[in-house]
Every structure is written in structure tokens, then in C-alpha cells.
């Protein structure tokens, strides 16, 4: 089996659709894209959680920023809960809509979606944070 054949190979056990009861199968590539979408959302949730913690620890936290990050986290959690390997269009949308942001936050300029410009300061884990980027 070549690499191309492997990516089109079906899973060994079909997934049974909860409504129709029909067996469905997905390719290795589709499964990987689903997992990458899950990791993307989880990464963005993690960044926001860190930002909220750092901002909340400041003597005078920016409550508006914290509220915005909490709302964004709620949205990302809802996206994660709604993610379904069978919904290929939604998996593709998650990767398209959120992938660039995570690559940018991770500082990967070679990745599609990375925005050039001055890099924000990085967390100083031994002192007060000067921005909200974690490396």
C-alpha cells in the first residue's frame, strides 16, 4: 500500500450514525483533519485561559479584556463540543477559520495565515506579563 492509498483507506470499524443508524466510514486523512481541528480549538482555549489568568493577577486587571476572552473561550468550547468527524464541512471550516490564529500565536511565520509585523512581547513567567503571547 502506498502513502496515497493509505490516506484513502477506510477505518476498520465503521461509525454508526446516531440518527439514521447507517454505518459510515471515514478516511485516515479525514480522521487526522478532525484531530487537528480539535487540537486547534484546544490550543486557542489554552491561550485565552492563560491570558485571563495573567490579566486577572494584575493589580488593576482589564475587566473588558477578561470578559472578551471569556466570551471567546465560551465560543471555542461550543465549537469543540459541536465538532463531529462526520461533519466534514465543519471540520474544514474550523481549520480555515481558526488555524491561522493558532499558527500566528505559536509564532510560525512559515505557516499560512501568519501575519507579519512587530512581534508582541512574550510572557515573563518570573514577573508581570507585558503581553499575551506564549511561546
N, CA and C atoms as a LAMMPS dump frame, in Angstrom:
ITEM: TIMESTEP
0
ITEM: NUMBER OF ATOMS
405
ITEM: BOX BOUNDS ff ff ff
-5.0000000000000000e+02 5.0000000000000000e+02
-5.0000000000000000e+02 5.0000000000000000e+02
-5.0000000000000000e+02 5.0000000000000000e+02
ITEM: ATOMS id mol type element x y z
1 1 1 N 0.844 -1.177 0
2 1 2 C 0 0 0
3 1 3 C 0.891 1.242 0
4 2 1 N 0.654 2.17 -0.895
5 2 2 C 1.441 3.399 -0.956
6 2 3 C 0.868 4.412 0.027
7 3 1 N 1.611 5.509 0.239
8 3 2 C 1.112 6.556 1.129
9 3 3 C -0.223 7.106 0.648
10 4 1 N -0.362 7.284 -0.661
11 4 2 C -1.619 7.8 -1.206
12 4 3 C -2.769 6.854 -0.962
13 5 1 N -2.505 5.558 -1.083
14 5 2 C -3.553 4.573 -0.82
15 5 3 C -3.926 4.562 0.651
16 6 1 N -2.921 4.729 1.532
17 6 2 C -3.196 4.73 2.956
18 6 3 C -4.112 5.887 3.333
19 7 1 N -3.882 7.072 2.757
20 7 2 C -4.69 8.232 3.123
21 7 3 C -6.137 8.081 2.673
22 8 1 N -6.371 7.214 1.689
23 8 2 C -7.747 6.999 1.237
24 8 3 C -8.366 5.748 1.859
25 9 1 N -7.568 4.997 2.605
26 9 2 C -8.066 3.764 3.206
27 9 3 C -9.147 4.085 4.232
28 10 1 N -10.127 3.232 4.318
29 10 2 C -11.204 3.415 5.285
30 10 3 C -10.793 2.85 6.639
31 11 1 N -11.445 3.354 7.669
32 11 2 C -11.18 2.833 9.002
33 11 3 C -11.668 1.396 9.084
34 12 1 N -11.131 0.637 10.029
35 12 2 C -11.503 -0.77 10.175
36 12 3 C -12.94 -0.919 10.662
37 13 1 N -13.356 -0.083 11.596
38 13 2 C -14.704 -0.185 12.154
39 13 3 C -15.527 1.016 11.699
40 14 1 N -16.651 0.768 11.047
41 14 2 C -17.477 1.898 10.618
42 14 3 C -18.147 2.57 11.81
43 15 1 N -18.405 3.849 11.673
44 15 2 C -19.116 4.615 12.677
45 15 3 C -20.598 4.551 12.34
46 16 1 N -21.436 4.312 13.331
47 16 2 C -22.873 4.246 13.091
48 16 3 C -23.464 5.618 13.383
49 17 1 N -24.152 6.175 12.387
50 17 2 C -24.772 7.483 12.525
51 17 3 C -25.859 7.413 13.592
52 18 1 N -25.88 8.356 14.55
53 18 2 C -26.83 8.28 15.659
54 18 3 C -28.294 8.466 15.254
55 19 1 N -28.55 9.119 14.144
56 19 2 C -29.934 9.367 13.724
57 19 3 C -30.399 8.324 12.716
58 20 1 N -29.609 8.118 11.675
59 20 2 C -30.034 7.212 10.61
60 20 3 C -29.736 5.754 10.92
61 21 1 N -28.778 5.501 11.814
62 21 2 C -28.382 4.135 12.121
63 21 3 C -27.535 3.495 11.035
64 22 1 N -27.207 4.25 9.994
65 22 2 C -26.4 3.72 8.898
66 22 3 C -24.919 3.792 9.259
67 23 1 N -24.203 2.762 8.836
68 23 2 C -22.761 2.733 9.062
69 23 3 C -22.081 3.737 8.143
70 24 1 N -21.146 4.477 8.7
71 24 2 C -20.372 5.436 7.922
72 24 3 C -18.896 5.141 8.144
73 25 1 N -18.122 5.404 7.154
74 25 2 C -16.685 5.245 7.279
75 25 3 C -16.019 6.559 6.908
76 26 1 N -14.812 6.757 7.383
77 26 2 C -14.058 7.947 7.034
78 26 3 C -12.629 7.543 6.755
79 27 1 N -11.955 8.382 6.005
80 27 2 C -10.577 8.089 5.621
81 27 3 C -9.617 8.481 6.744
82 28 1 N -8.421 7.984 6.635
83 28 2 C -7.368 8.36 7.584
84 28 3 C -7.172 9.877 7.548
85 29 1 N -7.149 10.446 6.364
86 29 2 C -6.965 11.896 6.21
87 29 3 C -8.08 12.672 6.916
88 30 1 N -9.317 12.222 6.772
89 30 2 C -10.443 12.895 7.433
90 30 3 C -10.326 12.803 8.955
91 31 1 N -9.871 11.663 9.426
92 31 2 C -9.684 11.469 10.863
93 31 3 C -8.59 12.405 11.386
94 32 1 N -7.508 12.527 10.642
95 32 2 C -6.405 13.406 11.039
96 32 3 C -6.879 14.861 11.046
97 33 1 N -7.625 15.271 10.025
98 33 2 C -8.13 16.647 9.975
99 33 3 C -9.036 16.941 11.166
100 34 1 N -9.856 15.976 11.556
101 34 2 C -10.723 16.125 12.721
102 34 3 C -9.873 16.331 13.982
103 35 1 N -8.852 15.521 14.162
104 35 2 C -7.986 15.644 15.336
105 35 3 C -7.236 16.974 15.338
106 36 1 N -6.793 17.418 14.172
107 36 2 C -6.115 18.717 14.086
108 36 3 C -7.093 19.839 14.443
109 37 1 N -8.323 19.735 14.009
110 37 2 C -9.338 20.739 14.363
111 37 3 C -9.551 20.773 15.879
112 38 1 N -9.623 19.595 16.502
113 38 2 C -9.776 19.521 17.968
114 38 3 C -8.58 20.175 18.67
115 39 1 N -7.386 19.869 18.2
116 39 2 C -6.177 20.434 18.807
117 39 3 C -6.101 21.947 18.589
118 40 1 N -6.549 22.394 17.441
119 40 2 C -6.554 23.836 17.155
120 40 3 C -7.453 24.565 18.143
121 41 1 N -8.662 24.066 18.315
122 41 2 C -9.585 24.7 19.26
123 41 3 C -9.031 24.628 20.682
124 42 1 N -8.491 23.479 21.05
125 42 2 C -7.914 23.337 22.385
126 42 3 C -6.755 24.289 22.619
127 43 1 N -5.923 24.485 21.611
128 43 2 C -4.814 25.424 21.724
129 43 3 C -5.284 26.85 21.936
130 44 1 N -6.308 27.243 21.196
131 44 2 C -6.841 28.601 21.335
132 44 3 C -7.519 28.794 22.689
133 45 1 N -8.187 27.76 23.18
134 45 2 C -8.78 27.822 24.517
135 45 3 C -7.673 27.99 25.558
136 46 1 N -6.581 27.265 25.383
137 46 2 C -5.455 27.368 26.301
138 46 3 C -4.831 28.754 26.337
139 47 1 N -4.658 29.358 25.169
140 47 2 C -4.121 30.724 25.134
141 47 3 C -5.023 31.674 25.908
142 48 1 N -6.319 31.605 25.648
143 48 2 C -7.234 32.518 26.317
144 48 3 C -7.253 32.291 27.826
145 49 1 N -7.174 31.056 28.237
146 49 2 C -7.121 30.757 29.662
147 49 3 C -5.888 31.384 30.303
148 50 1 N -4.755 31.276 29.636
149 50 2 C -3.52 31.878 30.149
150 50 3 C -3.639 33.396 30.195
151 51 1 N -4.218 33.994 29.154
152 51 2 C -4.382 35.443 29.136
153 51 3 C -5.262 35.903 30.289
154 52 1 N -6.34 35.177 30.529
155 52 2 C -7.265 35.528 31.616
156 52 3 C -6.543 35.435 32.957
157 53 1 N -5.78 34.37 33.162
158 53 2 C -5.043 34.203 34.424
159 53 3 C -4.045 35.327 34.645
160 54 1 N -3.285 35.657 33.618
161 54 2 C -2.269 36.708 33.756
162 54 3 C -2.928 38.06 33.993
163 55 1 N -3.942 38.376 33.231
164 55 2 C -4.608 39.667 33.398
165 55 3 C -5.276 39.766 34.759
166 56 1 N -5.896 38.67 35.195
167 56 2 C -6.575 38.673 36.496
168 56 3 C -5.626 38.839 37.666
169 57 1 N -4.37 38.492 37.479
170 57 2 C -3.38 38.614 38.55
171 57 3 C -2.786 40.017 38.645
172 58 1 N -3.083 40.865 37.693
173 58 2 C -2.543 42.223 37.723
174 58 3 C -3.226 43.03 38.822
175 59 1 N -2.528 44.043 39.359
176 59 2 C -3.13 44.884 40.401
177 59 3 C -4.432 45.557 39.936
178 60 1 N -4.441 45.974 38.684
179 60 2 C -5.652 46.569 38.108
180 60 3 C -5.923 45.858 36.785
181 61 1 N -6.64 44.738 36.845
182 61 2 C -6.884 43.974 35.616
183 61 3 C -7.84 44.696 34.677
184 62 1 N -7.654 44.433 33.418
185 62 2 C -8.535 44.969 32.379
186 62 3 C -9.753 44.051 32.288
187 63 1 N -10.822 44.43 32.978
188 63 2 C -12.03 43.592 33.06
189 63 3 C -12.697 43.411 31.69
190 64 1 N -12.592 44.392 30.829
191 64 2 C -13.179 44.269 29.49
192 64 3 C -12.443 43.205 28.678
193 65 1 N -11.116 43.186 28.789
194 65 2 C -10.333 42.176 28.073
195 65 3 C -10.659 40.79 28.603
196 66 1 N -10.75 40.665 29.924
197 66 2 C -11.083 39.373 30.52
198 66 3 C -12.457 38.91 30.054
199 67 1 N -13.425 39.801 30.037
200 67 2 C -14.781 39.441 29.579
201 67 3 C -14.76 39.018 28.11
202 68 1 N -13.975 39.707 27.293
203 68 2 C -13.879 39.354 25.874
204 68 3 C -13.267 37.962 25.712
205 69 1 N -12.177 37.677 26.441
206 69 2 C -11.527 36.372 26.344
207 69 3 C -12.428 35.259 26.893
208 70 1 N -13.2 35.563 27.932
209 70 2 C -14.135 34.563 28.461
210 70 3 C -15.215 34.247 27.43
211 71 1 N -15.731 35.277 26.761
212 71 2 C -16.738 35.061 25.716
213 71 3 C -16.141 34.271 24.549
214 72 1 N -14.914 34.616 24.16
215 72 2 C -14.248 33.876 23.09
216 72 3 C -14.024 32.419 23.499
217 73 1 N -13.655 32.201 24.753
218 73 2 C -13.462 30.835 25.249
219 73 3 C -14.771 30.057 25.186
220 74 1 N -15.859 30.684 25.614
221 74 2 C -17.172 30.025 25.552
222 74 3 C -17.503 29.626 24.114
223 75 1 N -17.214 30.508 23.161
224 75 2 C -17.466 30.213 21.754
225 75 3 C -16.596 29.051 21.267
226 76 1 N -15.328 29.056 21.653
227 76 2 C -14.427 27.985 21.238
228 76 3 C -14.832 26.645 21.852
229 77 1 N -15.267 26.662 23.106
230 77 2 C -15.734 25.437 23.759
231 77 3 C -16.98 24.911 23.041
232 78 1 N -17.882 25.807 22.667
233 78 2 C -19.076 25.387 21.925
234 78 3 C -18.685 24.782 20.573
235 79 1 N -17.712 25.384 19.906
236 79 2 C -17.225 24.834 18.637
237 79 3 C -16.653 23.428 18.858
238 80 1 N -15.883 23.27 19.931
239 80 2 C -15.275 21.975 20.233
240 80 3 C -16.344 20.925 20.523
241 81 1 N -17.333 21.294 21.311
242 81 2 C -18.413 20.349 21.635
243 81 3 C -19.221 19.97 20.401
244 82 1 N -19.332 20.875 19.458
245 82 2 C -20.097 20.612 18.245
246 82 3 C -19.315 19.917 17.146
247 83 1 N -18.033 19.713 17.363
248 83 2 C -17.187 19.103 16.341
249 83 3 C -17.529 17.623 16.197
250 84 1 N -17.706 17.201 14.956
251 84 2 C -18.101 15.82 14.667
252 84 3 C -17.308 15.363 13.451
253 85 1 N -16.661 14.216 13.559
254 85 2 C -15.847 13.696 12.463
255 85 3 C -16.676 13.514 11.196
256 86 1 N -17.979 13.291 11.338
257 86 2 C -18.836 13.087 10.167
258 86 3 C -19.171 14.389 9.445
259 87 1 N -19.01 15.522 10.125
260 87 2 C -19.337 16.819 9.539
261 87 3 C -18.073 17.415 8.921
262 88 1 N -17.764 16.937 7.745
263 88 2 C -16.504 17.309 7.092
264 88 3 C -16.437 18.795 6.754
265 89 1 N -17.567 19.379 6.414
266 89 2 C -17.577 20.809 6.093
267 89 3 C -17.243 21.639 7.326
268 90 1 N -17.762 21.246 8.479
269 90 2 C -17.475 21.984 9.71
270 90 3 C -16.023 21.809 10.128
271 91 1 N -15.474 20.608 9.981
272 91 2 C -14.061 20.385 10.294
273 91 3 C -13.199 21.299 9.422
274 92 1 N -13.514 21.379 8.146
275 92 2 C -12.757 22.245 7.236
276 92 3 C -12.906 23.709 7.631
277 93 1 N -14.098 24.106 8.061
278 93 2 C -14.331 25.493 8.484
279 93 3 C -13.515 25.828 9.727
280 94 1 N -13.471 24.909 10.677
281 94 2 C -12.686 25.137 11.896
282 94 3 C -11.223 25.352 11.535
283 95 1 N -10.688 24.492 10.688
284 95 2 C -9.287 24.624 10.277
285 95 3 C -9.048 25.939 9.547
286 96 1 N -9.975 26.313 8.68
287 96 2 C -9.844 27.55 7.91
288 96 3 C -9.983 28.781 8.814
289 97 1 N -10.988 28.773 9.685
290 97 2 C -11.282 29.963 10.489
291 97 3 C -10.336 30.168 11.664
292 98 1 N -9.82 29.085 12.232
293 98 2 C -9.03 29.208 13.454
294 98 3 C -7.562 28.814 13.302
295 99 1 N -7.231 28.083 12.265
296 99 2 C -5.861 27.605 12.105
297 99 3 C -4.83 28.713 12.021
298 100 1 N -5.124 29.752 11.261
299 100 2 C -4.188 30.867 11.1
300 100 3 C -3.903 31.574 12.408
301 101 1 N -4.933 31.728 13.231
302 101 2 C -4.734 32.393 14.518
303 101 3 C -3.792 31.585 15.413
304 102 1 N -3.99 30.277 15.458
305 102 2 C -3.123 29.462 16.304
306 102 3 C -1.689 29.453 15.784
307 103 1 N -1.518 29.362 14.464
308 103 2 C -0.158 29.418 13.909
309 103 3 C 0.505 30.751 14.25
310 104 1 N -0.24 31.828 14.15
311 104 2 C 0.284 33.156 14.473
312 104 3 C 0.69 33.223 15.946
313 105 1 N -0.169 32.728 16.826
314 105 2 C 0.14 32.754 18.25
315 105 3 C 1.333 31.874 18.582
316 106 1 N 1.485 30.794 17.844
317 106 2 C 2.622 29.902 18.06
318 106 3 C 3.897 30.427 17.407
319 107 1 N 3.786 31.551 16.679
320 107 2 C 4.968 32.176 16.078
321 107 3 C 5.574 31.413 14.931
322 108 1 N 4.751 30.904 14.055
323 108 2 C 5.237 30.138 12.909
324 108 3 C 5.087 30.96 11.628
325 109 1 N 6.051 31.791 11.319
326 109 2 C 5.915 32.662 10.149
327 109 3 C 5.862 31.907 8.83
328 110 1 N 6.37 30.671 8.788
329 110 2 C 6.344 29.918 7.534
330 110 3 C 4.975 29.328 7.262
331 111 1 N 4.085 29.402 8.244
332 111 2 C 2.76 28.807 8.101
333 111 3 C 1.797 29.766 7.421
334 112 1 N 0.87 29.234 6.619
335 112 2 C -0.151 30.094 6.019
336 112 3 C -0.949 30.8 7.11
337 113 1 N -1.282 32.033 6.882
338 113 2 C -2.098 32.766 7.842
339 113 3 C -1.296 33.575 8.836
340 114 1 N 0.027 33.401 8.842
341 114 2 C 0.851 34.162 9.776
342 114 3 C 0.892 35.614 9.331
343 115 1 N 0.682 36.53 10.254
344 115 2 C 0.706 37.947 9.918
345 115 3 C 2.051 38.536 10.319
346 116 1 N 2.678 39.193 9.375
347 116 2 C 3.972 39.794 9.667
348 116 3 C 3.782 41.095 10.425
349 117 1 N 4.832 41.567 10.989
350 117 2 C 4.79 42.802 11.758
351 117 3 C 5.571 42.603 13.036
352 118 1 N 5.636 43.646 13.854
353 118 2 C 6.4 43.514 15.087
354 118 3 C 5.776 42.463 15.995
355 119 1 N 6.611 41.59 16.511
356 119 2 C 6.126 40.54 17.412
357 119 3 C 5.826 41.151 18.769
358 120 1 N 4.737 40.74 19.382
359 120 2 C 4.444 41.241 20.727
360 120 3 C 5.454 40.692 21.721
361 121 1 N 5.562 41.355 22.85
362 121 2 C 6.446 40.862 23.901
363 121 3 C 5.939 39.507 24.372
364 122 1 N 6.816 38.741 24.945
365 122 2 C 6.483 37.389 25.388
366 122 3 C 6.271 37.415 26.895
367 123 1 N 5.458 36.483 27.4
368 123 2 C 5.268 36.384 28.835
369 123 3 C 6.596 36.279 29.549
370 124 1 N 6.749 37.02 30.616
371 124 2 C 7.876 36.853 31.521
372 124 3 C 7.309 36.062 32.691
373 125 1 N 7.574 34.772 32.714
374 125 2 C 6.949 33.918 33.706
375 125 3 C 7.455 34.176 35.115
376 126 1 N 8.551 34.921 35.256
377 126 2 C 9.069 35.244 36.577
378 126 3 C 8.64 36.631 37.035
379 127 1 N 7.874 37.324 36.252
380 127 2 C 7.458 38.673 36.613
381 127 3 C 6.152 39.005 35.924
382 128 1 N 5.77 40.266 35.925
383 128 2 C 4.497 40.646 35.312
384 128 3 C 4.538 40.465 33.798
385 129 1 N 3.399 40.106 33.252
386 129 2 C 3.293 39.916 31.803
387 129 3 C 3.232 41.261 31.111
388 130 1 N 3.885 41.335 29.968
389 130 2 C 3.841 42.558 29.19
390 130 3 C 2.977 42.408 27.957
391 131 1 N 2.532 41.176 27.674
392 131 2 C 1.617 40.943 26.565
393 131 3 C 0.969 39.598 26.782
394 132 1 N 0.338 39.111 25.737
395 132 2 C -0.426 37.882 25.867
396 132 3 C -0.027 36.854 24.833
397 133 1 N 1.255 36.649 24.668
398 133 2 C 1.742 35.64 23.74
399 133 3 C 2.568 34.639 24.525
400 134 1 N 2.293 33.38 24.306
401 134 2 C 3.045 32.317 24.969
402 134 3 C 3.843 31.582 23.904
403 135 1 N 5.093 31.365 24.146
404 135 2 C 5.935 30.583 23.237
405 135 3 C 6.277 29.263 23.853
